[in-house]
Amino acid sequence: MSYLRIWHGRVPRELGDEYEKFLVERAVPDYRSVPGLERIYFSRHDEKRDSLPTNHNMGVHRSDEKV
């Protein structure tokens, strides 16, 4: 069984760069520890007041793993 997890966030625009750095340095290593993870994609859309980070985690669950 394959999966796609989409996570949407919102941070004040002035913290957008700092939050993106956090995602790369802390979140990616955590996501990579998930069995079956194949890809991680990040995107960010800056609005007038907020930054809207999004990440997509894609992978495959083996039949013997709990979902």
C-alpha positions as CSV (number, residue, x, y, z in Angstrom):
1,M,0.0,0.0,0.0
2,S,1.4,3.4,-0.9
3,Y,0.7,6.7,0.8
4,L,1.0,10.4,0.3
5,R,0.9,12.6,3.4
6,I,0.4,16.3,2.8
7,W,1.1,18.7,5.6
8,H,0.1,22.4,5.5
9,G,1.4,25.0,7.9
10,R,1.3,28.7,8.5
11,V,3.9,30.9,10.1
12,P,4.4,34.6,10.2
13,R,6.2,35.7,7.1
14,E,9.1,37.1,9.1
15,L,9.7,33.5,10.5
16,G,9.4,31.8,7.1
17,D,13.2,31.4,6.5
18,E,13.8,30.2,10.0
19,Y,11.0,27.7,9.8
20,E,12.2,26.4,6.5
21,K,15.7,25.9,8.0
22,F,14.0,23.9,10.8
23,L,12.2,21.7,8.4
24,V,15.4,20.9,6.5
25,E,17.6,20.4,9.6
26,R,15.2,18.6,12.0
27,A,12.0,17.4,10.2
28,V,13.7,15.8,7.2
29,P,15.9,13.5,9.3
30,D,12.8,12.5,11.3
31,Y,10.8,11.8,8.2
32,R,13.6,9.7,6.7
33,S,13.4,7.4,9.7
34,V,9.9,6.2,8.6
35,P,10.1,2.8,7.0
36,G,9.1,2.8,3.4
37,L,9.6,6.6,2.8
38,E,10.6,7.2,-0.7
39,R,10.4,11.0,-1.3
40,I,9.9,14.3,0.5
41,Y,8.9,17.5,-1.3
42,F,8.8,20.9,0.3
43,S,7.2,24.0,-1.1
44,R,6.5,27.4,0.4
45,H,4.2,30.2,-0.6
46,D,4.7,33.6,0.9
47,E,1.7,35.8,1.3
48,K,1.5,39.4,2.6
49,R,1.5,38.4,6.3
50,D,2.2,34.6,6.3
51,S,4.4,31.9,4.9
52,L,2.6,28.8,4.0
53,P,5.0,25.8,4.0
54,T,3.7,22.5,2.6
55,N,5.4,19.1,2.6
56,H,4.5,15.9,0.8
57,N,5.8,12.6,2.1
58,M,5.4,9.7,-0.2
59,G,6.2,6.1,0.4
60,V,5.1,2.5,0.6
61,H,3.9,0.5,3.6
62,R,4.8,-3.1,3.7
63,S,1.9,-5.5,4.4
64,D,3.4,-6.4,7.8
65,E,3.6,-2.8,9.1
66,K,0.9,-1.0,11.1
67,V,-0.6,1.9,9.2
